[in-house]
Amino acid sequence: MKLIKTLALSVFASGVAMTAAMTPAAYASGSYYGAIAVDRSTGETYVAIDVWGGAYGAQFAALKQCGERSSCAAIQSFSQCGAVAYSPGAQNWTWGAGSDLQAAEGQALHYTDSILKREACNTY
């Protein structure tokens, strides 16, 4: 019984230490991610921002909004800003990421006929 109490206390203490370690400096280090998912059959876009822990978590959050459709894909993850565009002529999705919206959009607008579909930035 003493071992269980000791383990429980250690887990609790670790959680407190992790919470205390999440200072504004940790937020600025790029630990928060965002992602944009696209339903390629409808053109609908889905965004997740400020997801703690990494690009895969952000992609999962964006895909979750898209639902169970097999035509959904997470096509851009970002630590600061991201954008996606569609080119009707090339029938292709393009994307970009950058330190601000202008940089992300500049990368996403790859073709001359590209149409910006979605952009987003993390708030941390």
N, C-alpha and C positions, 0 to 999 in steps of 0.2 A: 504494500500500500504506500509506503514511504517513497518507493521508486516512482510510482505513478504520480504522486504529488510533486516530486522533484522534476519529472519530465514536463508536467503541465505548467509548472512555474517557469521552466526554461523556455517553453514555447511562447508563453505570455510575454516574458521578458524580451524575447527576440522580436516579437511583434511591436512592442513598445519602442525598442531600439530602431527598428526599421522605420516606424512612423516618425520618430525624432530625426532620422537621417534625411527625410524628404524635405529639405530646405529649399528656398527659392533658387539657390545655386544648382541644386539637382534638377529643378524644372528647366533651367536654362541650358542644361547640357544636352538637350535633344532626347530625353527619355520618353517624351510624349510623342505619339505618332498619329497621323491621320491617313485615311485611304479613301479612294473613290472607286466604287464598283459600277458596272454598266450592265444592263440587260440588253444584250446585243440584238434581241428580236424586237424590242419596243423602243430602244433608245433612252429609256428611263435611267437616271443616274441616282446613286445613293452615296451619301457621305458619312464618314465617321471621323470625328476630330477629338483631340485631347485624350487619346487612349494610352494609358500608362503601360509600359512594358515592351513595346517593340512593334515593328512593322506587321508581323504576322497577326498580332492581336487586333490591330487596326483594320487589316484586310478582312479578318473574320467578322468584325463588327459591321463593316460596310456590306459584306455578303449576306449577313444575317437579315439586314433590312430588305434585301432583294428577294429573300424567301427561298423556296425549294426549287426554283426554276433552273434548269440546266443551262440556260442561255446566259446566265450571270457570270461575270468575271470581275475580279478585283484587278484593275489595270494600272493603278498608280497608288503608291504609298509615299508618304513624305514626313519629314520631321519638322518642316516649317510651313511651306505652302505647296499646293499641287493643283493641277488643272488637267482636264481632258477635253479633246475636240474630236469632231468627226469630219471626214472629207467625203462628200458625196461622190466626187469624181473617182477617187481611189477606193471608195467603199472600205475605208480603213479608219480605225480609232487611233489617235495619237495622244501623247501625254507628256507632261513635264513637271518638274519640281524645282523649287528655288527658294531663295531667302525671302522673297516677297511675291505678291500676285503677278506683277509685271514679268518677273523672271520665269515663273512657272507657265504663264500664258504664252510667253515668247517661244518656249520649247514646245508647247502643245500645238500651237498653230503652225504646224510643219508644212502643210500643203497650201497653195495659194487660195484654194476654195474651202479651207478648214473653217468649221463653225465651232466656236467655243461652246461646250455643253455644260461644263460645271467647273467651278474653282472653289478652293477652300484653304483656310490657314488655321493652324493650331493657335490657341489663345495663350498658351504658356510659352 
